[in-house]
Amino acid sequence: NALGEFRNTVSTGIVSGLQRSIVASGGSTGPENLQELIQTDAAINPGNSGGPLLNLSGEAIGINTAVAIGAENIGFAIP
């Protein structure tokens, strides 16, 4: 439900890196270190974070979780 507005949205989600580490902010508990993430170009916006990252067989391989601030189309999924 991209941006809370567009239902049934699908993006490409090409995996461009594995085992990435980032410091995520925006939570009520402050910054959080996330490790061993899958880097992808899947669109992650309010309303569709937490959605599955699927492989070509339709199997969930990750949960889309965070984006890189200031960069377009760089997202991160928890395996």
Beta strands, then each sheet from edge to edge (+ up, - down):
strand 1: 15-24
strand 2: 32-40
strand 3: 52-54
strand 4: 60-67
strand 5: 75-78
sheet 1: 1+ 2- 5+ 4- 3+
end
